[in-house]
Amino acid sequence: MDFKQLTSFIEIVNLKSFSKASKKLFLTQPTVTNHIQKLEEEIGVTLLNRSGREITPTEPGSLFYNYAQEMVNIKDFAIYKLSSYTSKIEGAIEINSSSIPAQYILPYIIKDFKALYPDVFFKINQTDTKEVINSIKDGFINFGIVGAKYNIKNLEYTELMQDKIVLALPASYATNISPFTTISLEDLLNFPLIMREEGSGSRYMIEKELLKSGVEMKQLKIITESTNNDAIKKMIELEIGASFISEIAIKKEISTGSIVPVEVSGMNLKRNFYFVCHSKRFLSPLSKTFKEFISKNTI
């Protein structure tokens, strides 16, 4: 058993694919396949279910996955400790993030951290809040940044900054409306709307606030869904519809007047962005250093 085999196994479980794991590790697929075969021969059990569209761990494979992660982390810990003799901290940090933090918060965090540790490599994966939470809960990744809290055991949240979701109108919709005016729920029901996808933190929050006023999502005139905030902004400017969007994402458009932000009566859309991790997971020294940096440097 060696660390290359363990790393191949971990990435196959994470990505549910031999081919995707081989691409991520810059190895040929036969090499990755050989790693797993050797590992299974040595351990004496089948670790992966190879039937079906996705590769999934067997019951012993799921158990071994946790040990494999710990072994790789301990190896990283040893390397980190030895690196102290050269005063050099290096390695890779992978973060899953929802869209707004990935675009408007993480770049500043990375800039400040790399000023202290220039040899650290970052990999950022953008997805929705629900997927970020699940990836940490299931052990696929250590860190995430999200725009909503989910009450899941052993998840630890650190507040990074405050934000506000506004209803962004095309300028032509708001000829008699000043920025940050409050409109009624009845007015909202008349607008064609572009919405983020189910699972996004902003949509989760909007659904909860509407339900407080007795309004369900199916009552809205939703004409388009998108996972991309830039595409949503462009559709607003092209007068396709209005959309709920983070105020931080439309500062430029507000200043030019191409998008007019308003608030909706009865909806409290102030929120926080959070750094999230698993409180019980073993972290490498580099990951611990990054976590401590976050706790001391909230925006």
N, C-alpha and C positions, 0 to 999 in steps of 0.2 A: 504494500500500500504506500503510495506517495502523494504529495500534495497536488500534483498535476491531475491525478485521478480524482481526488476529492473535489478539486475546483471544477472539473468537468461535470461531475455528478451534481454539484450544487447548482451550476448554471443550467443544466438540463431540466432540473426540477423547477427552477425559477422561470425559465422561458418555455417549458413544456415542449421542447423540440431539440433534437440532436443538431439539426442544421443551424438553427439560430444560435445555439450554444457554441458551435464550432466557429461561426462568424465572429461572435463576441470575443472569443478567446484567440482568434487568429490562428486556428488550427484546422487541419483538414477533417472532414467528417469521419473518415475511417480511423483517424487517430483518436478522436473523441469516443467513437464506438469501442475501440480497443481498450481505452481507459476503463470504461464501464464493465466490459467483459472480464478484464483482469481483476477489477474490484469485486465483482460478483463471485468469481472463482475463489478468490482468497477468503471472502467472508462466508461463502457457502449458501447464500440466499439470493433470490431474485429481488433486485432493488427497484426496478422500473417496470410498469405496465407498458408494453410496446404496441398493444392492439388499440384501435380507435384512432381518432383524428389527432389527439394530443397525448403526449407522453406524461404519465402521472406516476407518482411513487406508490409502490406497494405498501402494505402496512409496516413491514420491517424497513422499507425504504424511507417512510416518513419518520420513523424513529431514528434511523441512521443519519438522516438529513440534519437533525439538530446536533448530533455529535460531530458530523463533518464540519458544520459551521464553527463549532467550538474549537476543533482542532486547527482549522485555518486561522481563526482569530488568535489562538495561542501562538501559532507560528509568527503572525504579524506582531504580536506583543513582544516576542523574543527579538525580532528584527528591530523593533522600535527601541527596546532597551539597549541593544548593542549600538544603535545609531547615536545614542547619547555620547559615545566616545568620540564621535566626529562632529557633534553639535549640529547634526543634520536631521531634520524631520521631513519625511517624504512618504508617499503612498497615494492611494486613491480613496476618494469619498464619493459615494453615489447617493443622490437625493431624488426622491419622487416629489413632484410639486404640482399643485393645481395651477391653472393658467396665469392668473394675475400675479401671484408671488413669483412664478418662474420668469415673468417678463419685467416686473417692476420692483421686486425685493431682492431676489437671489443675486442678481448682478452686483449689488452693493455689498452683500455679505461675502461673496467670493472675492471681490476686490480687496476688502479689508483683511480677510483671512490670509490671502496670498501675499499681502504686504508683510505679514509675519512669517509665513511659511511658503516661500515661493516655489518649492519643489513638489507641492501637493497638487495632484490632478483631480479635477472635478468631473463627474458625469451627471448631467441633469436630465431627468425623464419627465416630460410634461404629460399629465393625465388629469382626470377629474378627482375631486376630493374623496369620493367613495373608494375609488381604486387605490388612491394613496393610503388611505386608512387600512384597507384590506391587505395591501402589500406589506405593511408593517406588522399588522396583527398575525399574518400567516408566516412571518419570518423571512420574506423574500428580500427585504431591504431594511436598513436601520433607521433612516431619517426621512421625514417628509415635511412639507409646508402646505397648510390647508386653510380654507376660509370658513370652516365650520367644525364644531366639536361633535364627535360621536361618542356616546357613553359606552365605551368598551373597556372591559377589565384590563388593567396593567398598561394602558396607553397613557403617556405623560405629555401634557401640553404646556408649552411656554409661549406666552403672548409676545408677539413681535411688534405689531403696530395696529392702529385702528383704521378703519375704512368705512365708507358709506356707499351703498348701492343706490343709484338714482334711476328714474325713468328717463331715458335719453330720447328726445324727440327730434325729428328732422326740423330744420329751421322753418320750413313751409307749414308745419303743423302748429307752430308756436308764434304766429304773427302777432297775437295779442296776449302772449304769455311771457312773463319775465323769467329769467333763470332762477331756479330754486323756489318758484311759486308752488303752492300746494294745490293739487287738483283732486277731484272726488273719485271714489271708486267707480261711480257711474261713467265718468269720463274715460277712465282706464278701459272699461269694457267696450268702448267704441273704437279704440285704436287697434289697427293690425299690428301684431307683435312678433318680434323675432326673439326666440328664447334660447338660452343655453340648454344643453342636453340633460336628461335625467341623470342624476349622480353628481352633478356639479354643485359646489357649495352654495353658489348664489341662487340657483334654482331651488335647492332644498330650503333655503331661508325664505324665499319669496312664497313658496307653497305654504309654509307654516304661518307666515304673516297674513296671507289671504284667508286661510281657514279660520283665523281668529275673528275675521269679519264675516264669516259665513260664505266666502266665495271659493269655489273649486276651480282648479286649472282648466277644466273642460268648458267653463263659462267664458274664458278669454278667447279672443280671436287670434290664435297662434297660427301664423302662416308659414313660419320657417323655424327650424332648429339648427344650431351650429355649435361646434366645439371650439371655434376660433374667434377670439375677441376682435382681431383686426378685420376679419370678414364681416362681423356684426357691425362694427363701426362704419365700414364702407357701405353696407346696406342701409344704415340709417341715413347717411349723407346722400345716398341715391334715392331717398324717400320711399323705400320699399316698406318700411314700417318703423315702429318705435321699439325700444328694448330696455330691459333692466340691465344695467352694467355698472361696474365699479367706477366711482368718480375719479380714482387715480388713473384709470385707463383713458379718460377722455379730456384731460386737462387742456391739451393743445386745441382740440376741437371746440371746447367751451370758449377758449380765448379768441378763436377766430370767428365764432358765431355760427359754425356749420352744424353744431349740435347744441340743443338747449336742454339742460337738465331740469327736471321737476321732481317734486316729492308727491307721494300719494297719501291722501288722508287715511289715518288709521293704520298705516304700515310703518313700523320701526325697522329700518333697513341698515342701521348702524351695526357693524360687526368688527371682529378682530381677526387678524391672521395669526396662525399658530405654527410654531415648530413642534413637531410631534415625533415621539420615539417610544420604544417599548421599555418600560421601567425595569423589567426582569432580564433583559437580554445582555449577554456578555459582549462587551465592546472592546475593540482593539484600542491601544493607547492613542492612536491618531484620532479615532472616532470619539474617544473620551475628550481629547483636547478640543475637538470641534464642538462637541456638546457644551463644554465649559465656556468656550468662546461665545456661543449663542446666548447662554444664560447671563453673561456679563455685558453683552453688547446688543440688547434689543433696540429696535429702531425708534 
